[in-house]
Amino acid sequence: MTLAILANYRRYTTSIIVRGVVLAAYFLSSSTATIALSKLIVVQTDQAGQPDYMLRGLWAPLLLMHLGYPDSITAYSIEDSRLGVSEIMNLLVMVGFVIWILIRCWDISSSLVFLYFLLFTAGIIQSAEMVWALKSVYWERPSIPAEGIINYETVAKFFKKHEVPGRVTKQNIILKAYYRFDMLKPHIVNWLYHPDLLSKYQLIVDRDLAFITTEVELGFMYDALYTKKPILYKPVGLVGSFTSFFCLVSAFCGFAVMFKRVFFINMNVTYTAGLLMAVIALEGYQIILQPFSKWAIVAMSKHQSNRLMMTRLLNYAAEKHMKQKRWSNSIRQLNLLDPCLYDDWPWPIGRILDHWGKKEVTLRMHWKNSHLKIRPSLKTLLVEGIAKLEEIRCRRPFTKRGEWTLEVHKLGDDQVLKRYISETFDKSIIIWHMATNICFFSVPDNSQYCEGSRLLSNYMIYLLALRPYTLSLTTSDITLEHACAILKPFLRYRDRDEALRTLSSTEEIVLKPFWDRKKETIITTDWHLLSDAQELAVMLKDKEDMWQIISSIWVEMLCYAAYNCQVYHHAKLLRKGGELITHVWLLLLHETDKNS
């Protein structure tokens, strides 16, 4: 029950506690069922024919259902999905154990044999759904037969028929998100796709709906990777779910009739009845939720008629679904000029960290970062920024991280801007982060470009410090440690405003070398962070459209990072509440021709 309720929380919560509870429940569920089955196997055969002994034959298929997991989770992580073959083999072994237990408990003269059959059928269905779900995600041959490809000409006719000019329904958002997801299949790396297919099959979305459509698409991707939902709404899946529930209810009714006289007298009978009721309640809960899933809306829409009742039902289900949380909708923030990052640890803790080689500042970053709710203005800034860059990118792979912005703003001859864009990616992020802070202190603005620049600047530092794998960097720890070693003495006797006031001046900043020169590498040698940030800020402040340039640079950097991040990492972030970088990645994939 814990997994059935909490597993779905992973898609929109960043809480470590929730993830820890789900992880514990996930592994305990499997291990508990395995241990219980092993106990049932070693039951003495001299008890055969006794009622308590025969009741154990009912527990085995119920444990098999337990191994099948709820509909809301089939895998805790991507690694579990990729280990699907071993999971399937383990499940087959457990099925063999259950059959062995049923054979030993079998008594043809007892009416319990009928209940064995019903519960074993329900257990096999649950196990088959688990195998099917794992097989559908990753397999040795991730190819799809011709009948598995949707006829998108039919889809185009559907949207032409049902779309009303000037009005977008929640149902249409869900349907477009599904068909865009199905056409792109973002979780399959080498899937054949071309952006022209979107316009050909009426699947282009307006800019104001691009982000919400992407959110729904990533919801489909999460379900495909971590749940049974993609298979539950197929005809075989629906038949299996209702057959399993019918078998459980029938078994409970038969059990209640057989043992009504000793229902509350024999503890084994009471325990078995409670177990049956719990399983039925779980299955009933999952069936009640099914009609309000986006997968159900897609399935019903394929058979939609013009009947008023059907249209109202779909609209109600779509409205209800779109009100649900789809991801955390937050953006993490970390600012390198926050003096709290550089406070000295108490002496004992500092000695322990030094002994184990732990970085004090990096460790503090884990709980000094904050998260803010993403405003619609930031989503608009991202979508519009991507659209401007797309005019130059022309569907090519995203290989630039500032050069296209300079081309848009006709700044291709500015050598200072070009130099700090062409730095290694980690250094470039830190220098532009510092320059953004200086510019905001010197020339504050209330525009969406200024606010968006600050948010994206702090977000990229958060990714650099705590999610470096999303930036495809291997030197981020070295670069960040060096930057912090420079900033720590600089901020030691200054508050944030005084530090920014000093950086805003054109005077050269001279610092004593507080860091250990022996720890310097070829990566950080001759890197003068503070003077580089000062020079860049001075150059930016001379531009009339300064905040448009800075925000566009950050959008391009985020796009570069998102596009070049491995699909594996994007998939992993989906079960941690989602990240903004993953949404940008999907927006870019729809506009990229991989063969160009």
MOHUCOR-V341106 format. One record per residue. SS is DSSP state (A for helix, B for strand, O for the rest). OMEGA is omega in radians with two decimals (none if undefined). BURIAL is + if it has 24 or more other ideal C-beta (glycine too) atoms within 12 Angstrom, else -. Layout:
ss->(SS	SS)
omega->(OMEGA	OMEGA)
burial->(BURIAL	BURIAL)
This chain:
ss->(O	A	A	A	A	A	A	A	A	A	A	O	O	O	O	A	A	A	A	A	A	A	A	A	A	A	A	A	A	A	A	A	A	A	A	A	A	A	A	A	A	O	O	O	A	A	A	O	O	O	A	A	A	A	A	A	A	A	A	A	A	A	A	A	A	A	A	O	O	O	O	O	O	O	O	O	O	A	A	A	A	A	O	A	A	A	A	A	A	A	A	A	A	A	A	A	A	A	A	A	A	A	A	A	A	O	O	O	O	O	O	A	A	A	A	A	A	A	A	A	A	A	A	A	A	A	A	A	A	A	A	A	A	A	A	A	A	O	O	O	O	O	O	O	O	A	A	A	O	O	O	A	A	A	A	A	A	A	A	A	A	A	O	B	O	O	B	O	O	A	A	A	A	A	A	A	A	A	A	A	A	A	A	A	O	O	O	O	O	O	O	O	O	O	O	A	A	A	A	A	O	O	O	O	O	O	A	A	A	A	A	A	A	A	A	A	A	A	A	A	A	A	A	A	A	A	O	O	A	A	A	A	O	O	A	A	A	A	A	A	A	A	A	A	A	A	A	A	A	A	A	A	A	A	A	A	A	A	O	A	A	A	O	O	O	O	A	A	A	A	A	A	A	A	A	A	A	A	A	A	A	A	A	A	A	A	A	A	A	A	O	O	O	A	A	A	A	A	A	A	A	A	O	O	O	O	O	A	A	A	A	A	A	A	A	A	A	A	A	A	A	A	O	O	O	O	O	O	O	B	B	B	B	O	O	O	O	O	A	A	A	A	O	O	O	O	A	A	A	A	A	A	A	A	A	A	O	O	O	A	A	A	A	A	A	A	A	A	O	B	B	B	B	O	O	A	A	A	A	A	A	A	A	A	A	A	A	A	A	A	A	A	A	O	O	O	O	O	O	O	O	O	A	A	A	A	A	A	O	O	O	O	O	O	A	A	A	A	A	A	A	A	O	O	A	A	A	A	A	A	A	A	A	A	A	A	A	A	A	A	A	A	O	O	O	O	O	A	A	A	A	A	A	A	A	A	A	A	A	A	A	A	A	A	A	A	O	A	A	A	A	O	O	O	O	A	A	A	A	A	A	A	A	A	A	A	A	A	A	A	O	O	O	O	O	A	A	A	A	A	A	A	A	A	O	O	O	O	O	O	O	O	O	O	O	O	A	A	A	O	O	O	O	O	O	O	O	O	A	A	A	A	A	A	A	A	A	A	A	A	A	O	O	O	O	A	A	A	A	A	A	A	A	A	A	A	A	A	A	A	A	A	A	A	O	O	A	A	A	A	A	A	A	A	O	O	O	O	O	A	A	A	A	A	A	A	A	A	A	O	O	O	O	O	O	O)
omega->(3.11	3.13	-3.10	-3.08	-2.99	-3.07	-3.11	3.14	-3.06	-3.07	-3.08	3.08	3.09	-3.07	3.08	-3.12	-3.14	3.13	3.12	3.11	3.13	3.13	3.13	-3.14	-3.12	-3.10	3.11	3.13	-3.13	-3.07	3.12	3.13	3.14	3.13	-3.13	3.11	3.12	3.08	-3.14	-3.10	-3.04	3.09	-3.12	-3.11	3.14	3.08	-3.08	3.14	3.10	-3.08	-3.12	3.13	-3.10	3.08	-3.14	3.08	3.08	-3.09	-3.06	3.12	3.07	3.07	3.08	3.06	3.12	3.13	-3.13	3.14	3.09	-3.12	-3.03	3.12	2.96	-3.14	3.08	-3.10	3.10	3.14	3.11	3.10	-3.12	3.05	-3.08	-3.12	3.13	3.09	3.14	3.12	3.11	3.14	3.12	3.08	3.13	3.07	3.08	3.10	-3.14	3.12	3.12	3.12	-3.14	3.12	-3.11	-3.13	-3.02	3.04	-3.02	-3.11	-3.10	3.11	3.12	-3.14	3.12	3.11	3.06	-3.09	-3.12	-3.10	3.10	3.08	3.12	3.13	3.13	3.12	3.13	3.14	3.13	3.10	3.11	3.13	-3.12	-3.13	3.13	-3.12	-3.07	-3.09	-3.13	3.11	-3.09	3.12	-3.09	3.12	-3.09	3.12	-3.08	-3.12	3.12	3.13	-3.12	3.05	-3.03	3.03	3.05	3.10	3.13	3.11	3.14	-3.11	3.09	-3.09	-2.99	-3.14	3.08	-3.12	3.11	-3.12	3.14	3.14	3.09	3.12	3.14	3.09	-3.14	-3.10	3.12	3.11	-3.12	-3.08	3.04	3.09	-3.09	-3.14	-3.09	-3.05	-3.00	-3.13	3.06	-2.93	-3.00	-3.13	-3.12	-3.09	3.05	-3.09	-3.13	-3.13	-3.12	-3.13	-3.11	-3.05	3.01	-3.08	3.06	3.12	3.11	-3.10	-3.09	3.12	-3.04	-3.04	-3.13	3.07	3.09	3.10	3.14	3.09	3.13	3.01	3.06	3.13	3.10	-3.14	-3.13	-3.08	-2.92	-3.08	3.10	-2.95	-3.13	-3.12	-3.06	-3.05	2.95	-3.09	-3.13	3.13	3.12	3.10	3.14	-3.12	-3.11	3.07	3.12	-3.14	3.12	3.12	-3.14	3.14	3.13	3.13	3.14	3.11	3.11	3.13	-3.14	3.13	-3.09	-3.01	-3.06	-3.11	-3.11	-3.03	-3.10	-3.13	3.14	-3.08	3.12	3.10	3.14	3.14	-3.14	3.11	3.10	3.12	3.12	-3.14	3.13	3.14	3.11	3.13	3.12	3.14	3.11	3.11	-3.13	3.14	3.11	-3.12	-3.02	-3.08	-3.08	3.09	3.10	3.08	3.10	3.13	3.11	-3.12	3.14	-3.12	3.12	-3.13	-3.07	3.04	-3.13	3.13	-3.07	-3.10	-3.13	3.14	3.14	3.12	3.14	3.12	3.14	3.14	3.14	3.12	-3.13	-3.12	-3.07	3.07	-3.14	3.08	-3.12	3.06	-3.06	3.13	-3.12	3.12	-3.12	-3.09	3.07	-3.09	-3.11	3.12	3.05	-3.08	-3.13	-3.14	-2.97	3.07	3.12	3.07	2.97	-3.00	-3.11	-3.12	3.12	3.12	3.13	-3.14	3.10	-3.12	-3.11	3.08	3.14	3.11	-3.07	-3.09	-3.14	3.13	-3.12	3.14	-3.09	3.11	3.07	3.07	-3.13	3.05	-3.12	3.06	-3.11	3.12	3.10	-3.13	3.12	3.10	3.10	3.12	-3.13	-3.10	3.13	3.12	3.11	3.14	3.11	3.13	-3.11	3.13	3.12	-3.08	3.11	3.04	3.07	3.04	-3.04	-3.07	-3.11	3.11	3.09	-3.10	-3.14	3.08	3.10	3.11	3.12	-3.09	3.11	3.13	-3.08	-3.12	-3.12	-3.03	-3.14	3.13	-3.13	-3.11	-3.09	2.98	-3.08	3.01	3.04	-2.94	-3.11	3.09	-3.13	3.12	-3.10	-3.13	3.13	3.06	3.12	-3.13	3.10	3.09	-3.14	-3.13	3.13	3.11	-3.07	-3.07	3.14	-3.07	3.13	-3.09	3.10	3.13	3.14	-3.14	3.13	3.12	3.13	-3.11	-3.12	3.09	3.14	3.14	3.13	3.06	3.07	3.11	-3.13	-3.06	-2.98	3.08	-3.05	3.14	3.12	-3.13	3.13	-3.11	3.08	-3.09	-3.03	-3.13	-3.13	-3.11	-3.12	3.12	3.13	3.14	3.14	3.11	3.09	-3.06	-3.10	3.09	3.14	-3.11	-3.04	-3.08	3.14	2.95	-3.04	-3.11	3.14	3.12	3.14	3.09	3.11	-3.14	-3.13	3.11	-3.13	3.14	3.13	-3.12	-3.14	3.14	3.01	-3.12	-3.14	-3.09	-3.10	-3.12	-3.13	-3.12	3.12	3.13	3.10	-3.12	-3.03	3.12	3.11	3.05	-3.10	-3.00	-3.03	3.13	3.08	3.14	3.10	-3.11	3.14	-3.13	3.12	-3.14	-3.13	-3.09	3.09	-3.10	3.13	-3.14	-3.03	-3.04	3.03	3.14	-3.10	-3.13	3.13	3.08	-3.12	3.09	-3.13	3.10	3.13	3.11	3.11	-3.14	-3.09	-3.08	-3.07	3.05	-3.11	3.11	3.14	-3.11	3.08	3.13	3.13	-3.12	-3.14	-3.12	3.10	3.13	3.13	3.11	3.11	-3.10	3.13	3.10	3.09	3.11	-3.11	3.07	-3.13	-3.10	-3.13	-3.10	-3.08	3.01	-3.06	-3.10	-3.10	none)
burial->(-	+	+	+	-	+	+	+	+	+	+	+	+	+	-	-	-	+	+	-	-	+	+	-	+	+	-	-	+	+	-	-	+	+	-	+	+	-	-	+	+	-	+	-	-	-	-	-	-	-	+	+	+	+	+	+	+	+	+	+	+	+	+	+	+	+	+	+	+	+	+	+	+	+	+	+	+	+	-	+	+	-	-	+	-	-	+	+	-	+	+	-	-	+	+	-	+	+	+	-	+	+	-	+	+	+	-	-	-	-	-	+	-	+	+	+	-	+	+	+	+	+	+	+	+	+	+	+	+	+	+	+	+	+	+	+	+	+	-	-	-	-	-	-	-	-	-	-	-	+	-	-	-	-	+	+	-	+	+	-	-	+	+	-	-	-	-	-	+	+	+	+	+	+	+	+	+	+	+	+	+	+	+	+	+	+	+	+	-	-	-	-	+	-	+	-	+	+	-	-	+	+	+	+	+	-	-	-	+	+	+	+	+	+	+	+	+	+	+	+	+	+	+	+	+	+	+	+	+	+	+	+	+	-	-	-	+	+	-	+	+	-	+	+	+	-	+	+	+	-	+	+	-	+	+	-	-	+	+	-	-	-	-	-	-	-	-	+	+	-	-	+	+	-	+	+	+	-	+	+	-	+	+	-	-	+	+	-	+	+	-	+	+	+	+	+	+	+	+	+	+	-	-	+	-	-	-	-	-	-	-	-	-	+	+	-	+	+	-	-	+	+	-	+	-	+	+	+	+	+	+	+	+	+	+	+	+	+	+	-	+	+	-	-	-	-	-	-	-	-	-	-	-	-	-	-	-	-	+	+	+	+	+	+	+	-	-	+	+	-	+	-	-	+	-	-	-	+	+	+	+	+	+	+	+	+	+	+	+	+	-	+	+	-	-	-	-	+	-	+	+	+	+	+	+	+	+	+	+	-	+	-	-	-	-	+	+	-	-	+	+	-	+	+	+	+	+	+	+	+	+	+	+	+	+	+	+	+	+	+	+	+	+	-	-	-	-	+	+	+	+	+	+	+	+	+	+	+	+	+	+	+	+	+	+	+	+	+	+	+	+	+	+	-	+	+	+	+	+	+	+	+	+	+	+	+	+	+	-	+	+	-	-	-	-	+	-	-	+	+	-	+	+	+	-	-	-	-	+	-	-	-	-	-	+	-	-	-	-	-	-	-	-	+	-	-	+	-	+	+	+	+	+	+	+	+	+	+	+	+	+	-	+	-	-	+	+	+	+	+	+	+	+	+	+	+	+	+	+	+	+	+	+	+	+	-	+	+	+	+	+	+	+	+	+	+	+	+	+	+	+	+	+	+	+	+	+	+	+	+	+	+	-	-	-	-)
